[in-house]
Structures are given as structure tokens and as C-alpha cells.
Amino acid sequence: MAKRFRVPLFIRVGNALTTLLLRRGVTMGTNTLLTVPGRKSGVPRTTPITIIEYDGGRYIQSPFGEVDWVRNLRAAGSATLTRGQQTETVTAIELSAEEAAPVLRQGMTIAPGVIRSYYEFDLDSPLEAVVRDAARHPTFELVPQATG
């Protein structure tokens, strides 16, 4: 059976504080708010996420596996990103483990130590180890939707 993640209380409290600050326009690195309609309720759900920039693209991934925002994003296929007063609608394309591995490796360079502990590889690990672990961490490419 696959290892299940449980988001620790201090992360949930930190997410609430980060959400408040991001809504107020405070810049926090590459953190932004992801809003996706709930897959069952349709009610918009917002969570702070970290954008990973890699090879000209923008990506997000879940350190904690298949959490609610991942399931909601899979169901919706698109989301709204918000930083202060700026919003953008994006299409989310889920990556295979092989596609996600280099993105996860890039993300590891900006992840704080507490988040790194949820991965079973480090920056010196061979690519095969990163691919194995990538299957446990859903990763999405974010593509801007055309406006107009």
C-alpha cells in the first residue's frame, strides 16, 4: 500500500497565514494562491502553492500527495492564480512521473527543509530515484488561458 501523507497542523496553520498575506498583496517568493472549484460542491477552494519555474514553463506539485486541491484540480482542469490584485486563469496539465522528475528536482532547490523531508530523494539522487518518487507527488504544468 502506498504511503499516505498527513499534512501536519503547523503546515495547515502556516497555509492559513500565507493565504491571508498573499490576499493582502504581500510578496512571498514564488508563492501564489490557487483557486479551484470543489469537485463535489463546486464551491471555490483556495490554497497557497509554490510555482516552480523550469525550462520556460510554470509548474506546481504536491509535497503531500493526493490532497484535496490535487483532486479538485484534476476534476476541473483549470484554476485561478492570485497574487494580491493580479489574477490569471490557467489550464493545468498533469505530468507523468517521467515528465515530473526534472521539475521536482528543480523544486527541491527552493523547498524549505521541512518540505524536503516529504521526498525520498535529494539533489544528488539519480534520476531513476526522482522518477520513482515523482509518482507520489502529483505535478501539473500551468498554461495561461487565452483572454478575450
C-alpha positions in Angstrom: 0.0 0.0 0.0 1.3 3.5 -0.9 2.4 5.7 2.0 -0.3 8.2 2.9 0.7 11.7 3.8 -0.9 13.7 6.6 -0.4 17.4 6.4 0.9 18.5 9.8 -1.0 21.1 11.9 1.8 23.6 11.6 1.6 23.5 7.8 -2.2 24.0 7.9 -1.8 27.0 10.2 1.1 28.3 8.1 -1.1 27.9 5.0 -3.9 30.0 6.6 -1.4 32.7 7.4 0.2 32.6 4.0 -3.2 32.8 2.3 -4.1 35.9 4.4 -0.8 37.6 3.5 -1.0 36.7 -0.2 -4.5 38.1 -0.4 -3.2 41.3 1.1 -0.6 41.6 -1.7 2.5 40.5 0.4 5.1 39.0 -1.9 6.4 35.7 -0.7 8.8 34.3 -3.2 7.0 32.3 -5.9 4.0 31.6 -3.6 0.6 32.3 -5.1 -3.0 31.4 -4.3 -4.6 28.6 -6.3 -8.4 28.6 -6.5 -10.2 25.6 -7.9 -13.9 24.7 -7.6 -14.6 21.8 -5.3 -15.1 18.7 -7.3 -18.3 17.8 -5.4 -19.6 21.1 -4.1 -18.5 23.5 -6.9 -17.6 26.0 -4.1 -14.2 27.7 -4.9 -11.4 26.4 -2.7 -8.2 28.4 -2.3 -4.8 27.2 -1.1 -1.3 28.7 -1.3 1.1 26.9 -3.6 4.6 27.4 -4.8 5.2 28.0 -8.5 8.2 26.1 -9.8 9.8 27.7 -12.9 11.6 25.2 -15.1 12.7 25.3 -18.7 10.4 28.2 -19.6 7.3 26.7 -18.0 5.4 27.1 -14.7 4.6 24.1 -12.6 3.0 23.2 -9.3 3.3 19.9 -7.3 2.0 18.5 -4.1 4.6 17.6 -1.4 1.8 15.8 0.4 0.5 13.6 -2.4 -3.1 13.5 -3.5 -4.6 16.1 -1.3 -8.0 17.9 -1.9 -6.6 20.6 -4.2 -5.0 18.0 -6.4 -8.3 16.0 -6.7 -10.2 19.3 -7.4 -7.7 20.4 -10.0 -7.8 17.1 -11.8 -11.6 17.3 -11.9 -11.7 21.0 -13.0 -8.7 21.0 -15.4 -8.2 24.7 -14.8 -7.7 27.1 -11.9 -7.2 30.8 -11.0 -3.9 32.0 -9.7 -4.0 35.1 -7.5 -1.2 37.4 -6.1 -2.6 40.5 -4.5 -4.9 42.1 -7.1 -3.5 40.1 -10.0 -5.4 37.1 -11.2 -4.8 34.7 -14.0 -6.7 31.7 -15.3 -4.6 28.7 -16.2 -5.2 25.2 -17.6 -3.5 22.5 -15.6 -1.9 19.6 -17.4 -0.9 16.7 -15.1 2.5 15.3 -15.9 3.7 11.7 -15.8 6.3 10.7 -13.3 9.0 10.8 -16.0 7.9 14.3 -17.1 7.6 15.5 -13.5 11.1 14.3 -12.3 13.2 17.2 -13.5 10.5 19.7 -12.3 10.6 18.0 -8.8 14.4 18.2 -8.8 14.2 21.9 -9.6 11.5 22.4 -6.9 13.8 20.8 -4.4 16.3 23.6 -4.9 13.7 26.1 -3.5 11.9 23.9 -1.0 12.5 24.6 2.7 13.9 21.7 4.8 10.6 20.7 6.3 9.1 20.2 2.9 12.1 18.3 1.6 11.5 15.7 4.3 8.4 14.5 2.4 10.5 13.4 -0.6 12.5 10.2 -0.9 15.3 11.7 -3.0 17.7 14.6 -2.7 19.6 16.8 -5.2 22.3 14.1 -5.6 19.9 11.2 -6.2 20.0 9.5 -9.7 17.1 10.4 -12.0 15.6 7.0 -11.5 15.1 7.7 -7.8 13.4 11.0 -8.6 11.1 9.3 -11.1 10.1 6.7 -8.6 9.2 9.4 -6.0 7.5 11.6 -8.6 4.7 9.1 -8.8 3.8 10.1 -5.2 3.8 13.8 -5.8 1.2 15.0 -8.4 2.7 17.6 -10.7 1.0 19.9 -13.1 2.1 22.3 -15.8 0.2 25.6 -15.8 -0.6 27.0 -19.2 -2.2 30.5 -19.4 -5.6 30.6 -20.9 -6.3 33.0 -23.7 -8.1 36.1 -22.7 -10.6 37.9 -24.7 
